[in-house]
Amino acid sequence: MRTTDDTPDPRIVPAQTPVPQPLDIALRALTTAANHGVLWFGVAGVAAALGRRPRRGAIRGVMSLGASSLLANSVIKPVVGRRRPDPQRTHAARQIGRVPWTSSFPSGHSASAAAFATGLALEFPPAALVVAPLAAGVAYSRVHVGVHYPSDVVTGVGIGVAAALIGKWLWPVRPKGPAVMTTATAPALPDGRGLTVVLNEHSGSSGSARALIERELPGARFITLADGVDIAAELGPEVRALAVSGGDGTVASVARVALERGLPLAVFPSGTFNHFARAVGLEEAIDTVQAVREGRAGGVRVATANDEVFLNTASIGGYPEMVRRRDAYAKKIGKWPATALALRNTLRKHAPVTLDINGRVVKVWVAFVGNGRYTPRGLAPSWRERLDEPVLDVQYLRGDLPWSRTRAVLFSLIGIVERSAVCGSVAATSVTVGSRSGALPTAHDGEITPTTTSVDFDLLDATLTVYRG
């Protein structure tokens, strides 16, 4: 063997390029912080505290991270088995200590970083300004500290982005802004003069909503909702628009009065979930204030269940209980896991019932009727793309198939229940649902109604004018 002190050919042994010490320290700290997803769980915690859309983004990001990590670390790495780069070829200032023993290909850190950043940005695009550079830094750091080849990192990033996009296909991202409505006009009320607000003091944040309305629309008049109060009789001749502060059930009851009096309706979201307010693009009470000031409005379809108005959904059988459980769980674990858990716990205590839906006799576990077509299809309908469609959307879980409950829970968890045979649907402008299993509980817009053996669902000819976001 021959030794020499000559400088080796750089084409064979590349020279080490000095890097400023602060950058080495920063990248070592960044790559270490991303171990086991700790960095991304921390970012998710911050995002979850910023509001509804960032919270949904955090949940989607963590779920995408989990899927990409499973694929990269538990499936691909054991199959490929690529050796790590030689640590002797990495500048000592860059090294992080012991080289990981797992396969170099692909980079699990890069996959997790890209998956989380993409998932969060899909739900909350402004977050990309922060998480995209952070994810890129983590990905580059894996090459910088000498534990991955560039091809490992590029492939890992591809896996992460793909995992998030597949997740979007399985669990669609809720569109931002109001659903499509018909053209309608409503008066602009800059100081609230001519606006009468019906206030449900028992709803979640009615107190803060009233304070905001009094400050921003000082000319508005208030009616406090109480047992036996006749809203129509309380309206004065000067009223030009009707408003409601409360949850979906309260909104539906006031909507009937608005229809009968030919008044536009302003919805101040102050209930627990505010599904209708969000459908018309009103996330916060201040959004409604701005819409009233500017006179922004649209027209929406109104449905009835045995002549009772509902704006979102109605149901019969075990579905009301499932929705109650789902909404309670969703605050802690997110919509999709909550749906699967609520479905499991509800179906354990309910037997399938036989319903006659427009002459179609079906055995079902749960069923609901939407005012308009709900998306995604299946047992976790979350939103409508249009509020002007003259259609009643009936969706149900069949009870006549083997293992239908188990399949429904599994398919709901992975977001493909609508593509399975366990989910049935009917679309019509008028629907009659009769029970062949005795009287069943019913509900509409979150309000439980008396048990019955038959429900007639219809669409009103008139549209309701609402202030919109």
N, C-alpha and C positions, 0 to 999 in steps of 0.2 A: 504493500500500500504506500502511495506517495503523498506526502504532505507539502503544503506550500503556504506562504504568507501573502500570496498575490490576491488581489481583489477578485472575487468570482465574477463570471460573466453575468450581468444583470438580466439577460434573457433567460438564464437558468435559475438563478437565485435572486429574486427582486430585492433591492435595497429597502430597508425599513425607513419609512418616512416619518420624521418626528412630528408629533401632534402636540399642540399646547396642552400643558398639564390640566388646566381647568376643564377643557373639553373632555379629556379622558375621564376625569372624576365625574362629570355630569352624565356621560353616557354609561359609565359603570353603574352609577346610582339608578339611572333610568331603567336599564335592563334588569337590575336586581329587583326594583320595585314592581316590575311586571311579572315576577315569578308567581305561579299559581293564580294569576289573574288579580292579585291584590290591588294593583294600580287601578284596574278597570272597575273593580267592585267599589273602590273609593269614589271614582268619578260617577258611577251609577248612583251612589248615595247622595252626592251633591245634586245631580240632575233630578232625582226623585223629589227633592225638597223645593224645586223651582216652579212646580206647577203641573197641570194635567198632561200636557203634551211632552214636556221633558221626562215626566214619570213614565209615560208609555214608552218613550224612547229608551229609557234606562232598562226597562223590562225586556224590550226587544233586543237591545244590545247584549244583555246578559244571556238571554236564550241563544242568540247567534253565537256568542262566545263559547257556550257549552257545546253546541253542535260542532263547531269547527275544531275545538280542542279534542273532542271525542274522535273525530275523523282523523285528524293529523297525528295525535299521540297514540291512540289505541288501535288504529286500523292501518294507516300507511307506514308509520315508522317501523313497526315489527316486520312488515313485509319487505321494505326496501333495505333496511340495515346498513346505511351508508356510514362510513367512518367519519369522525369529526376531523376538522383541520388540525394539523400538527401545531401544538401550542408553542413550540420553539420558534415558529415563524411569525409569532405575534409579539409586538413590543411589550415588554414587561409592564409598562405603565398602563396598558390597556386590559390586561388579563384580570379575570374575576376570581381566580383561584382554581379549584378543581374543575376540570372539564366534565360536563355532563356525560353520563355513560350511555344514554339513549342514542338512537340513530340521529345522524345529522339532518337527514332529509325526511320530511320538510321541517321548516322552523315552526314549532308550536307557538312560540311567543308571537311571531309575525302573524300567524293565522288568527290567534285570539285578538290581537290588536286590531287587525283589519275588520274582523267580524264585529267586534264591539263598536268600533267607530262607524262602520256602515249602518249597523242596526240602529244606533242612536240617531244618526243623521237622517235616516229614512223617516222617522217619526218627528224629528225636531231639527230641520235643516240648519238653523243658525249654529247648532253645536259643532258642525263640521269645521268651523273656523278655529276651534280649540282642539277637538279630538283628532282631526286629520293630521296636523303637524305632530301631535303627540304620538299617534300610532306610527307615523313615518319614522319618528325618532327611535321608537322601540325596535322597529324592523331593522333600521340601519345599525343600531347598536349591537345587534347579534353578530354582524360581520365585523364591526369595529373591535369587539372584545375577543374575536377569534374563535367563536364556538360554532359558526356556520359559514358555509359558502354562500356567495350571492344567489346562486340558483335555489338554495334552500329557502332563502328569504322571499324571493319572487314567487316561488310556488306556494309558500305559506300565505302570503298576501292574497294570492288568487283563491286559495281554499276559503279564507275568511270572508272575502267579498261574496263568493259564490254561496256560502252558507247563509249569509244575511239576505241575499236576493231570493234564494229558495224559500227562506222563511217568509219573505214578503209575498211570494206566490201562494204559499199555504195559508198565511194569515195576512190578508191585505191590509195595507196602511189606510187608516181612516182619512178621507180627504179633508183638507183644511178649508174652512169657510162654509157658507150656507149651501144647502142643497138647491137644486133647480126649482124655481117657483114660477107661477104665471105672473104676467105684468099686472101691477095694481098700484093705486095711488093712495096716499094717506097724508093728512095735514102735517106740516112742519110746525112744531110747538117749541120754540126756542127756550121759553122759560117755564114750560109745562102748563101754561094756562089753557084750560079746556080738556085737560087730562084727568081722569078719575082712576085712582089706583085701588084695586081690591087687594087687601093685605091679609095673608094668612099668618098670624103671629106664632103659630105652632110649627112652621117650617124651619128648616135648619138655620138660615142666616137672615131671617126677615128683619131683625132689628137693625143690622148694618145696612140692609138694602133701603129701609125707610130713611135712615139718616142720610144716605147718599142721595136719594131722590129729593128729600127736603132741601138739601144743599144745592144740588145741580138743577133741579126743576122746581123752584120755590112756588110756582103758581099751581102745582098739582094739588088735587083734593083726594083725601083718603077715605076708604070704607073698610072697616075691620070686619073680616069674615067671622061670623059666629053662627051657632045653631039657629035656624029659623029666619036668618036675615034674607030679605028679598032684594037681591042686588039691583034688579031692574027698577024696582020702586024707589031705590035710593038715588038713582041717577037724576041729576038735575037737567034742565033744558039747555044749559050752557055746555054740556059735555060734547066734545068733538072726537075723543078717542078714549078707549077703555084700556086699562093696564092691570096686570096681575103680578103679585110677588108671592111666589110659593112654588111647590113642586108640581109634577106633571098632572096629578089628580086635580089640584086646584085650578091649574091652567085650563084643563078640559071643561070644568064646570063653568068657568067664566067665559070660555070661548062660545058656549051656547048663547049666553046673553049678548055677546058681541055680534053674533050672527043674527039673532032676532032683532036687534036694534040697528043693524047695518053699520056698526062701528068698527074701525080698525083696532087691532089688539096689540099691545106692547107687553112683552114677557120679560120680567126681571128675574133672572135665575137665582133662586134662593132656597131651593129644595135640596134633596139629597143627591139626585143624579141629573135632573134638568135635561132630560133627553130631548124634549121638544125645543127648548131654548137653543141647545147646541145645534139641532138640525137646521134652525134658521140663522145660524151664525152668531149667536149671542152667548159667548162664553162667560162674560162677567156683566154685572149690572151696569157698569159704565159704558159697555157696548150698546146697551139698550138706550141709555141716556142720549148717546150720540145719534142713534137711529131716529129717536123721537125728535131731536132738534133739527135734523136734516130732512125728515119725512121720507126716509128710505123704507120701501115696503114691497111686499110680494103677496101672491095669493096661494093658499094651500088647500088641499082636499080635506074634508072632514068626514069621518066615519061614525057609525052608530052601532051599538050592541043592544038589542031590545030597546031601541030609541034613546039610549044613553050615549052621549057624545064621547068619542075618544079620538085622540090625535096621533097616538103612537101605535100601541098594540093592545089587543085583548086576548084572553085565553080562557080555556076551560079544562078542567081536570087537574093534573099535578103540576102543570107549568107555573102557576102563580107561586107555588112553594119553591120550585127550582129557581125562579128568578130572584126571589127573596134571598135564598142562600147564595146564589151566584154574586149578587151585588154586595152582599156582606163580605164574602171571601175576596172579591176583587180588590178591595181596599188594601189588602195585605199581600196578595200573591199575583195579582194581574188577572186580566179578563179570561185568557184561555185556560190556564190551570184552574181558575175558579169555576169555569163552566164544567170542566170534567169532574171536579170534586163535588160540585153542587148536584150534577146529574147523578153521580154515583150515590150520594147520600139520600137524594130524593127517591130514586128508583128502588132503593132498599126498603122503603116504607110504603110504596105504592104498588098496587096491582094494575095491570093494563085494563083499559076500559074500551068498550065498543061504541064507536061514534058513527053516525050517519052524516056524512059531509056532502051536501048537495046530491044525495042519492047514492053516494059511494060509501059502502059500509066497510069500515076499517077498524082493526084492533090496534090501539095506540097506547103508548106510555105517557107522552105529553104532547100537547098541541097548542099552537098560538096563531093568532090572526093579526097581520100587520096592515096598517093603513098605508098602502103603497108597498113596493117591492123592497125587502130588506136584504142587506149585504153584511157579511158573507152569508151564504146559504147554510142551512143546518140549524143547530141548536144554540148557536151563540150570535144571533142577528144583532148587529150593532148600529147600523146606520142605513139611511136611504140616500141614494144619489138624486132622487127626484121627489118633490112633495106635490107635484101636480098630476101624478098618474092616477087615472080612475080605475084602480085595481085593489082588490083585497088579496093579500098574500097569506095563504094558509100553509103552515109548515108543521110537520108532526113526525114523531119517532114511532115507527111501526113496532107493534107488540106481537106480531104473528110470525116472526122469523127466529130461527135458533140463535141463541146467544146475542140477541139484539141489544140488550142492555150493556153487556161487556163490550161489544163492538162499537156501540155508540160512545161509551166513555173513552175508549182507545182512540177512535177516529176523531172525537172532539179534541182530545189532547194534542194530536198531531195535525189537526186542522183540515181533515179531508172527509168529514162526515157528510158533506153535501155530495160527494162523489161516490157514496156507498148506497147500497140498496136499503139500508135501515131508515133512511130519511125520505119521507114522501111530501108532496106539495100539491096545492090546488090554487089556481089563480082565477078570480072571477070578480064581477062588479057587485054581486049579491051572493051571500053564503048563508045557508041554514045548517046549523050543527045540532043534531039531536042525539041525546044519550040513550043508549040501550042498556046502560048499567046503572040506572037510577039517577037521582039528582046529584050533580057534581058542582064543586066550587068554581066560580068564575071570577075574573078580574079584568080591569081595563085601566091603562095608564097608572099602574101601581096601586090602584084602589081595589080591595077585595069586595066583591058584590055577593048577594045571596045565592045559594045553590039553586040550580035549575036543571030541567031535563031538555031544554031547547033554547037556542040563542039564534036570533036573526041578525046577521051582520049586513049593513048596507052603507052606501056612500050617498051623502047629500048632494043635491044638484048644485047648491050654492057653494062658492069658495069663501074661505075666511081670509080677510086681509090682515096681514101681520107686519109689524115693523121688523126689519131684517138687518143682519150685520153686513 
